[in-house]
Structure formats: C-alpha cells, structure tokens
Amino acid sequence: MFPDGETVARALGATPLNRKDLALGGWDGDTPLWLYILREAAVQGGGDRLGAVGGRIVAEVLVEIVRQDPEPYLSSNPSWRPTLPSHQPRIFKIRDLLVLAG
C-alpha cells in the first residue's frame, strides 16, 4: 500500500493540509498522495507550482538521478559555478537559463 498525502507531509516535517484546503467534500479517509499533491499545488502554489510535498518529491528524485550518474559533471568538478549572465551576480537560476534560451 502507498502512503497517503498527510502521512508523507508529516514525514517531511510539513504541516498537512486541512480538510477545507483539501476540498474533498464528505471524504473522510486519508488523501491519496497523487490527489494530495494536486490540491497542495492549488493551495500553496496557486496551481502554477508544486507545494512543499510535491516539490520535495520532485527535487529528491532529480538529486538521486544526479547521484546515480557514474560521471556527473558536478562530481568531477565540484567547485564549478555558472559563468553565464544572470539577474543577480553569482546567483544563477533556471529563469536565467530560460532567458538565454529565448
């Protein structure tokens, strides 16, 4: 059986969404994780971005993919920093990459 959204939120140190935020009407059981992540995105991110639980899951998956890669660039050169132009000096975010990509 898969863990529910409330259990995962507590395990990650996040405060679970309340019943009003979940907007599940008469549903009395725990919220399936996939549905919890969707509601969390709607409540915490306005539907435009993931919330605490969904964002953490995606981030941990991406970090683990890099860790499992036998030849990642960051492992071979850990002091590397982006040298492309950015909105803030020495801070390079994904939006800066998107601006460069056009």
ZADREN-319479 format. One record per residue (C-alpha): x, y, z; residue in one letter. Coordinates in nm, 3 decimals, always signed. Example, Ala and Ser with C-alpha at 12.3 -4.5 7.8 and 13.67 -1.06 7.14 Angstrom:
<sites>
> +1.230 / -0.450 / +0.780 / A
> +1.367 / -0.106 / +0.714 / S
</sites>
This chain:
<sites>
> +0.000 / +0.000 / +0.000 / M
> +0.118 / +0.352 / -0.077 / F
> +0.139 / +0.623 / +0.191 / P
> -0.124 / +0.894 / +0.191 / D
> -0.051 / +1.262 / +0.145 / G
> -0.096 / +1.355 / +0.510 / E
> +0.149 / +1.087 / +0.625 / T
> +0.409 / +1.198 / +0.369 / V
> +0.366 / +1.564 / +0.469 / A
> +0.425 / +1.481 / +0.836 / R
> +0.726 / +1.262 / +0.750 / A
> +0.879 / +1.558 / +0.560 / L
> +0.815 / +1.795 / +0.852 / G
> +0.538 / +1.986 / +0.671 / A
> +0.202 / +2.071 / +0.821 / T
> -0.059 / +1.862 / +0.634 / P
> -0.334 / +2.045 / +0.450 / L
> -0.657 / +2.074 / +0.645 / N
> -0.992 / +1.933 / +0.524 / R
> -1.105 / +2.272 / +0.396 / K
> -0.791 / +2.311 / +0.181 / D
> -0.825 / +1.956 / +0.051 / L
> -1.182 / +2.039 / -0.064 / A
> -1.286 / +1.675 / -0.080 / L
> -1.641 / +1.723 / +0.042 / G
> -1.758 / +1.428 / +0.251 / G
> -1.439 / +1.225 / +0.204 / W
> -1.335 / +1.101 / +0.549 / D
> -1.029 / +0.892 / +0.466 / G
> -0.670 / +0.991 / +0.416 / D
> -0.594 / +1.158 / +0.082 / T
> -0.420 / +0.955 / -0.190 / P
> -0.074 / +1.103 / -0.245 / L
> -0.135 / +1.200 / -0.608 / W
> -0.452 / +1.391 / -0.516 / L
> -0.286 / +1.549 / -0.213 / Y
> -0.004 / +1.682 / -0.435 / I
> -0.254 / +1.829 / -0.680 / L
> -0.454 / +2.002 / -0.404 / R
> -0.135 / +2.119 / -0.234 / E
> -0.020 / +2.278 / -0.561 / A
> -0.356 / +2.455 / -0.592 / A
> -0.350 / +2.582 / -0.232 / V
> +0.021 / +2.663 / -0.186 / Q
> +0.122 / +2.745 / -0.541 / G
> -0.196 / +2.880 / -0.697 / G
> -0.191 / +2.584 / -0.933 / G
> +0.122 / +2.720 / -1.104 / D
> +0.384 / +2.535 / -0.899 / R
> +0.419 / +2.245 / -0.663 / L
> +0.378 / +2.280 / -0.289 / G
> +0.606 / +2.155 / -0.011 / A
> +0.540 / +1.782 / -0.052 / V
> +0.521 / +1.768 / -0.431 / G
> +0.824 / +1.994 / -0.472 / G
> +1.030 / +1.790 / -0.228 / R
> +0.946 / +1.464 / -0.406 / I
> +1.045 / +1.605 / -0.745 / V
> +1.365 / +1.762 / -0.605 / A
> +1.472 / +1.439 / -0.433 / E
> +1.412 / +1.238 / -0.749 / V
> +1.626 / +1.479 / -0.953 / L
> +1.904 / +1.480 / -0.692 / V
> +1.905 / +1.100 / -0.684 / E
> +1.928 / +1.084 / -1.064 / I
> +2.240 / +1.301 / -1.049 / V
> +2.384 / +1.093 / -0.764 / R
> +2.330 / +0.769 / -0.956 / Q
> +2.501 / +0.902 / -1.270 / D
> +2.852 / +0.748 / -1.276 / P
> +3.005 / +1.053 / -1.448 / E
> +2.817 / +1.368 / -1.345 / P
> +2.988 / +1.699 / -1.413 / Y
> +2.935 / +1.820 / -1.056 / L
> +3.121 / +1.518 / -0.916 / S
> +3.419 / +1.566 / -1.145 / S
> +3.434 / +1.942 / -1.084 / N
> +3.250 / +2.029 / -0.758 / P
> +3.373 / +2.389 / -0.749 / S
> +3.212 / +2.468 / -1.086 / W
> +2.980 / +2.768 / -1.093 / R
> +2.780 / +2.902 / -1.388 / P
> +2.952 / +3.187 / -1.571 / T
> +2.660 / +3.294 / -1.786 / L
> +2.489 / +3.628 / -1.721 / P
> +2.217 / +3.627 / -1.457 / S
> +1.970 / +3.865 / -1.293 / H
> +2.170 / +3.864 / -0.969 / Q
> +2.550 / +3.844 / -0.958 / P
> +2.676 / +3.495 / -0.861 / R
> +2.319 / +3.360 / -0.840 / I
> +2.210 / +3.159 / -1.139 / F
> +1.854 / +3.028 / -1.152 / K
> +1.655 / +2.833 / -1.408 / I
> +1.488 / +3.156 / -1.528 / R
> +1.832 / +3.283 / -1.632 / D
> +1.879 / +2.974 / -1.846 / L
> +1.536 / +3.023 / -2.000 / L
> +1.612 / +3.386 / -2.082 / V
> +1.931 / +3.278 / -2.256 / L
> +1.744 / +3.008 / -2.447 / A
> +1.497 / +3.267 / -2.571 / G
</sites>
